[in-house]
Each structure stands twice: as C-alpha cells, then as structure tokens.
C-alpha cells in the first residue's frame, strides 16, 4: 500500500514532465492501434470470406473473361450448389473521388451466395423484378443520401456509357466486419446492353462465384471444375474465395509490411523517450534511493518503486491511447468510408496496444532500476538534491 | 544474526582506501577506538580527513578493507549486504546534513518509513510515530511535506525518523551544517536530550566547534589517522 502511494506520488512529482510523457505514450499507442487496424483491414476481405464460396476465373489473368456457357457446366459439378456470373464494373458516380466497389452479378443467386448481406423480402423481390435495379450497402446509401427508389447514374469506365439504375434494396451486414459500401446490379442488364453496344464483349463473365455445400470438399471441387476446362481456349483457375482475396492482398503486401514496421518503430521511439524520462527521474532521485537503502530498504523495494512509476506512466498513457483509438477509428470510418469501409478496432488490437504500453514501461525502467538498486549508499548520499 | 542491545562500539585496525584510476588512495589507516553505551562522540577534522568515511563504516553503509567493527556485540564487518540492510533497519538511526527526507511524503509518512520494514500493525506504527513526533515537538506539523517545513523542522523530522525504531546507535553527518544558529542549537539540544534521557549513543561528524561542545568525547581525524584525544 505504501509502495503504491509512493509510486503514484512520484509519478505526479514533475507534473509537466509526466503529462508530456503520458501524452507521448498515448499518441504512440493511438498511432500503433490505428496502424494495426489498417493492416487488419487490409486482410479483412480475406478473413470475412466464406469457406462455402469458390471463385473461378480465367487461368491466364483476371483481365480475361470466361464464356457464359461455362456456368451450366460448373453447376453440374458434384458438390456445387449455386453459380453466379459476376463482373467488376468499375463505374464512377459523378467524379472519381466518389469511389466505391460496384459489381454486376446475377440477382437470383446473389442472396444465396452472400447470406451476410441482409435485405428485406420486399426489397429483395423488387430488385429481382427490375433489370435496372441495384442493391447498395447501408453505409454507401447513407453517404450519398440514397433511398430506395432513387435513380443513380454511373459512368462506365470498363464498359463505356451512362448506366442508369434504380435503387431497389439497401443491405446491411450480418456482422460488423461486413462491407456495407458495395453496389450490386443485375448482370443481365450489363449483358443485354453489351449485346447491343459491344456484341463481342457480351456473354462473358469476369468470374464465377461458386457455392459449395461442403467446404471440406472445396479443393476437390476446384480441381474438378478446372479439369473440365483443361486445354480449352479459356482454362479456369478455381480457388477458395479466401485464396482469391489473398491474391489481391499479396500484391500490396510490401506496403503492409512497411506499415507494420512503422507501427513498431513508433513504439520503439516512445520506448526511448520513456526510458530517457525514467533515467532522468532515477538520476534525480539517487539520493532518495540511497536514503531508503540506509533505512534498511533493499534493492527489490527500489526496483519496485522505479518499475512501478514507469509502468504507471506508461499504462496511463496506454489506456488513454486505447480509449482514444475508438473515437479516432469512428471518425476515420465516417470520414474516409470510401477507403476504409470498415475501420473496426478488434479486441486483439486493444490487447496489443496494452501489451505495447506495458513493454514500454518495463523496458524504460530496466536501466534506471538497475542503476538505482546497485548504487552504493555512500555514492547515492553524495548526490544531494 | 543476533544483535545485543547493549550499546558498545568497537573498531579495531580499520583500514579503508579508494581506487582513483590506477591508484589506491588510503582514507583511513588502522583506526581503533571504543565508545561506551550512551556516549556522545564528535568526530572533527578538516575536509578529506576521512570523517564521513568512518561514519559510513560505523553505520554499515560502506565496507572496510581490513579490520573489524563490532556494534552492540555484532561484528558488522562480517555481514553480507542483505544482513547489513536488516541490521541497519534495526540498529542504526541516520541524521543527515541535508535531512534526506522523501519530498512526496508528509512528515508523518517520512517518520513511519523505517517502521514499514517491521511487522508492526498500522495502529502500532501510528502510536510509535505520534510518540516520536512528540519527542521532536512537531505533532502539529505531521501532515506537512518537507517543502512546507523550515530547515530546523525538517531536521527534527529526520531525527524522529532516526529514533523511530529505537536503534542502539545514531549517526549524524554534519546535522547542523545546513541550519541557522538558533535551529542548530535546538537540534543539538534535542540530540543531547536523546543521549541523556534515552541512553542513545550518538556519533556525530561536525566542523562546528559549538556542536562538538555538546559531545562527551571529541576525536580528531587528520589524513585518515585518528589523533590521540
């Protein structure tokens, strides 16, 4: 109890110094938390991908499409429950700044393949009945103020022209991590239009999303699908949705590694700052430690006082940093929704932040506590003030 | 470790030197003397004569190169660091020139500090602290921090802290060195009172002849050698 009292009082002895150190730790822990969340977000698509979905794409490259005729042949593979053609549309709403992912997808299997998109039966029916209908995520609708029934025009980039849609449904995610910033419309609408405007590009799917009943058979089913189209003009490469998402992530892995390194560098920097503060503090108090030793206190008491103060300051900053991370993440999610549709701080990140703060406090106290506990009483007493 | 409460200090052929670079500088050479229980000894001498070193050796905060020191029947020169710490907690009270109080603790808490190493209950500790505050006449200042006390009051708190465990021996290093004449007089009277009323043995290092006048015995050190009294 006494030690705790001494630790707390010592921590507030130089109020400005302690405040600056706590602020520094808090900012570092906040930055660490946000960077870790950003890294986690990058892998969110991978982590939230379903084990019951496979993706078949052109084996040469994603740039090349697959014939529509493949759909029925894939559906006939044992273990396949649903197949849906899908194209990355790449449309622009008013300006490029308003980026959001938009896809053409076959409406009927969409809701079976993606049960995480929750839509009311009424809206679902309206979407299925309207070839120009669109389903948009809740966050996306909120951002642009869209309501069911609104007309939206996208400028085609991959598929030229002005494409008009009517919003028929607004989905919300089953989990917090579900992306609610996407825009889906009927693949038939795309295909029918292409038949008229660019016939050579019609009847082609960018990818096929394949539903399977048993995820344990995913590898076998993938192989069976690819075997069917072996030696054809458009061979397929079928993989789990997770592997498909990972192939995108791996393209930017170097950036993610760099961000991860920066997140650790931030912690190392604050560790050095905290260590300097603690070294300065301990140096100023050597005579007090010597006095305590002369009264019979041992090295363990001195070490406890120094470690306690260091941990108290670091953990105060750490907790403040953790508490700041949540509102900061909310602001990022709200203001930068087009880049970070889900900016959700996970419990693991919070735990890592607290662990980092603990490490900062512990490592910062190592040298000062060694110095404080090993200095001889005679030497310590000579250091007046 | 058994510590006899009979007060007796005995030094025999105590030598101490310090390493300065490659040189061994002798500080104390073959110091031998004895102090009976309840005596007040003043050690005087010019700067660098080895007074403070001798005091540190007697208080068990420094170690001899050779020779023996026996206090209250316990030969402290044979004790290890941990045993020495226990011995200091039980047997020595320290009074420093600059008081060496912990600034973030109140007078009460500073005095209580050595008792935290004992198995006394909170209530028992409080009784002891209040009694010590009574002795130094600072009961009304018990909740003040050192920065809110004058030099003389701080030194009285330090004295209360020194006597709180009822140690056999009190060591004082220039206890009046940082005080004005009036405060110094009060501190010396208090020390004299402790010797006469409580039978404490005090060993005091001082430059001040007026302070030395209060002592029963005055010994002079010069260049590490104890002069004949």
Interface residues (C-beta under 8 A of the other chain):
Chain A: X2 X5 X6 X9 X10 X13 X287 X288 X291 X292 X293 X294 X295 X296 X297 X298 X376 X377 X378 X381 X384 X385
Chain B: X53 X56 X59 X61 X62 X82 X85 X86 X88 X89 X90 X94 X96 X98 X100 X102 X103 X104 X105 X109 X113 X114 X116 X117 X161
